[in-house]
Amino acid sequence: MEYQKAAEMTGHCNGTGKQMVTEFHYKGFNELSLDPKKTTIQQRKQHESSRKAAEDESRLPVLETAYSTILRGLGEDTDRQGLLRTPLRAAKAMQFLTKGYHEDVYDVLNDAIFDEDHDEIVIVKDIDMFSLCEHHLVPFYGRVHIGYLPNKKVVGLSKLARIVEIYSRRLQVQERLTKQIAMAISEALQPAGVAVVIEAAHMCMVMRGVQKMNSRTVTSCMLGVFREDPKTREEFLRLTQNA
């Protein structure tokens, strides 16, 4: 499936305001099809999935050895019962937590972009998000609120959550994650505008360092009409605020 490149939009990313509520626009499932082109795409995806699984398996020994080295560096006995399989388990967990490196937005969207004459804001809010801080390799987690103003095309709602998953399952900083989600939606749908707000708690500020238990970081990225038109931006922020 081909997608046209999005017109250039300048992102505005900063830390502002708190948000949370929901508006939905849903387009039903496509009927099953024996279209040879779709069958070829499915076969390609299955082949790619198998290739990535084999690649992960081949890298496991290196990661397992690295975790064994870390445990010994901490003064632990890697031969004691509780730690015998810990390096392998940790290696597999890290591969899962960073699986977004192996995923592609266009494979995820595939046949889920639909022609629709809808000209009001579409919002999906409170999307759970978990990621790893690239500075300390500890988690940050929270909620993502996404809004876009369609330009004759809408996307299956679950695909917005999948886009969040692709970019959050990597080593990240929240500012970059916010912008990557917004730009991916803009590039795929070419909407009149995209708005993304993330509110997250960072364990690097809770478990270590300043140890501020109740701190939250809020970042936003506004593209197109959400950046240019204050009323459209205000509508999005109002609809995603706490009830």
C-alpha positions in Angstrom: 0.0 0.0 0.0 1.5 3.3 -1.0 1.3 6.5 0.9 2.1 10.0 -0.3 4.6 12.0 1.7 3.1 14.5 4.0 3.4 18.2 3.3 6.0 19.7 5.5 4.6 20.8 8.9 6.6 22.4 11.6 6.2 20.8 15.0 5.8 22.7 18.2 6.9 20.6 21.1 6.9 21.8 24.6 5.8 20.9 28.1 2.4 22.3 28.8 -0.9 21.6 30.5 -2.6 18.4 31.7 -5.1 16.4 29.8 -7.5 13.4 29.5 -11.3 12.5 28.0 -12.4 11.0 24.6 -14.0 11.4 21.1 -14.1 8.4 18.8 -14.6 8.0 15.1 -14.7 4.4 13.9 -14.7 2.7 10.5 -15.6 -1.0 10.5 -13.4 -3.9 9.5 -12.7 -4.6 5.8 -14.3 -7.7 4.4 -12.0 -10.6 3.8 -10.5 -10.5 0.4 -8.6 -12.9 -1.9 -6.9 -10.0 -3.6 -3.5 -11.4 -4.8 -1.9 -8.1 -3.9 -3.1 -8.3 -0.3 -2.1 -12.0 -0.1 1.4 -11.0 -1.2 1.6 -8.3 1.5 0.5 -10.7 4.1 3.1 -13.3 3.0 5.8 -10.6 3.1 4.8 -9.6 6.6 4.9 -13.2 7.8 8.3 -13.6 6.2 9.6 -10.4 7.9 8.2 -11.5 11.2 9.9 -14.8 11.0 13.2 -13.1 10.0 13.0 -10.7 13.0 12.3 -13.5 15.4 15.3 -15.4 14.1 17.4 -12.3 14.4 16.4 -11.8 18.0 17.2 -15.4 18.8 20.7 -15.1 17.3 21.4 -12.0 19.5 20.2 -13.6 22.8 23.6 -15.1 23.8 25.3 -11.7 23.5 22.7 -10.0 25.7 22.7 -12.9 28.2 26.5 -12.7 28.5 26.2 -9.0 29.1 23.7 -9.3 31.9 25.9 -12.0 33.5 28.8 -9.6 33.4 26.6 -6.8 35.0 25.5 -9.2 37.8 29.0 -10.2 38.6 30.1 -6.5 38.5 27.5 -5.9 41.2 29.1 -8.6 43.4 26.4 -11.2 42.8 27.0 -14.9 42.5 25.5 -15.8 39.1 25.6 -19.5 40.0 23.1 -19.2 42.9 19.7 -20.7 42.3 17.8 -17.4 42.1 20.1 -16.0 39.4 20.7 -19.1 37.3 18.3 -18.0 34.5 18.2 -14.3 35.3 20.6 -13.2 32.5 18.5 -15.0 29.9 15.2 -13.7 31.3 16.6 -10.2 31.4 17.8 -10.5 27.8 14.4 -11.6 26.5 12.7 -8.8 28.5 15.0 -6.2 27.0 14.2 -7.5 23.5 10.5 -7.1 24.2 10.9 -3.7 25.7 12.8 -2.5 22.6 10.8 -4.4 19.9 9.8 -1.1 18.3 13.1 -1.0 16.5 11.9 -3.9 14.4 8.5 -2.5 13.6 7.4 -0.2 10.8 4.5 2.3 10.8 3.3 1.4 7.3 3.2 -2.3 8.0 1.0 -1.6 11.0 -1.3 0.8 9.1 -1.5 -1.4 6.0 -5.2 -1.5 5.0 -6.5 0.5 7.9 -6.6 4.0 6.2 -10.1 4.8 4.8 -11.6 7.4 2.6 -14.1 9.4 4.8 -15.5 12.9 4.4 -15.2 13.7 8.1 -14.0 17.2 8.9 -14.1 17.4 12.7 -11.4 16.5 15.2 -10.8 12.8 16.0 -9.4 12.2 19.5 -8.2 9.0 21.2 -7.1 9.7 24.7 -5.6 7.9 27.7 -3.5 5.5 25.6 -1.3 3.7 28.1 2.4 4.0 27.3 5.5 2.4 28.7 9.0 3.2 27.6 12.7 3.2 28.7 14.7 6.3 29.4 17.7 6.2 27.2 19.8 7.9 29.8 19.4 5.4 32.7 17.6 2.5 31.1 14.8 2.7 33.7 11.1 3.0 32.8 8.9 6.0 32.2 5.2 5.5 31.8 2.0 7.4 31.4 -0.8 8.3 29.0 -0.9 9.6 25.4 -3.6 11.8 24.0 -3.8 12.0 20.2 -6.0 14.2 18.0 -6.0 14.9 14.3 -8.2 16.8 11.9 -8.9 14.5 8.9 -8.3 15.6 5.3 -10.6 13.1 3.6 -8.9 10.1 5.3 -9.3 8.5 8.7 -7.4 5.6 10.3 -8.6 2.7 12.4 -8.6 3.9 16.0 -6.5 0.9 17.3 -3.7 1.9 14.8 -3.1 5.1 16.7 -2.3 3.0 19.8 -0.1 0.8 17.7 1.9 3.8 16.5 2.4 4.8 20.2 3.6 1.2 20.9 6.1 1.3 18.0 7.9 4.4 19.2 7.6 3.8 22.9 9.1 0.3 22.7 12.5 1.9 22.1 15.1 3.7 24.2 13.6 7.2 24.3 13.3 10.6 25.7 9.7 11.9 26.1 10.2 14.9 24.0 11.4 12.9 21.0 8.7 10.3 21.5 6.0 12.9 21.4 7.2 14.3 18.1 7.8 11.0 16.5 4.2 9.9 17.1 2.8 13.2 15.7 5.1 13.1 12.6 4.2 9.5 11.9 0.5 10.2 11.9 1.0 13.3 9.8 3.1 11.5 7.2 0.7 8.6 6.8 -2.6 10.5 6.8 -1.7 13.9 5.5 -4.4 15.5 7.8 -5.0 19.2 8.3 -3.3 18.9 11.7 -2.1 16.5 14.4 -1.9 17.1 18.2 -0.1 14.8 20.6 0.2 15.2 24.4 2.0 12.8 26.7 1.9 12.9 30.5 4.4 10.5 32.2 6.2 9.6 35.4 9.9 9.0 35.1 11.5 6.4 37.4 14.8 8.2 37.0 13.3 11.0 39.0 11.4 8.8 41.4 13.7 5.8 42.2 17.0 7.8 42.1 18.3 11.3 41.8 15.9 13.9 43.2 13.4 11.1 44.2 10.3 13.2 43.7 7.4 10.7 43.9 4.6 12.9 42.5 6.5 14.5 39.6 4.9 14.3 36.2 6.3 15.5 32.8 3.9 16.8 30.2 5.0 17.3 26.6 3.1 18.3 23.5 3.7 18.4 19.8 1.3 20.4 17.6 1.4 20.2 13.8 -0.6 22.1 11.1 -3.9 23.7 12.2 -3.3 22.7 15.8 -0.2 24.9 15.8 -1.6 27.7 13.6 -5.1 28.1 15.0 -5.4 28.8 18.7 -9.1 27.8 18.8 -8.5 24.4 17.3 -5.6 23.8 19.8 -7.8 24.9 22.7 -10.6 22.6 21.6 -8.2 19.6 21.6 -6.8 20.5 25.0 -10.3 21.1 26.5 -11.6 17.7 25.2 -8.6 15.9 26.6 -8.7 17.5 30.1 -10.0 15.8 33.2 -13.8 15.6 33.5 
